[in-house]
Amino acid sequence: MIDEIYNSRIGIIKTDHFSDEWEQTAIPFEESLTEEQIILFHKLCDLQSETAAAEMRAAYKAGFKDGVSMMREVQE
């Protein structure tokens, strides 16, 4: 159930665009790569993004459970 709550909210959570620092660093870097290196770079970026998303889901779940534990403790 916690996953469903997280997944339904994820689309409405405001997120920022890439930072200026990212653009100033990544664009020239990517332009210096060969086609094969660009494919690898994109794959690495995707893997990092998937890992960060999994960590955020886990943290949300843990925080939700912590909140429930605190509410139970207050009720006792």
Buried (B, 14 or more C-beta within 10 A) or exposed (E): EBEEEBEEEEEEEEEEEEEEEEEEEEEEEEEEEEEEEEEEBEEEEEEEEEEEEEEEBEEBBEEBEEEEEEEEEEEE
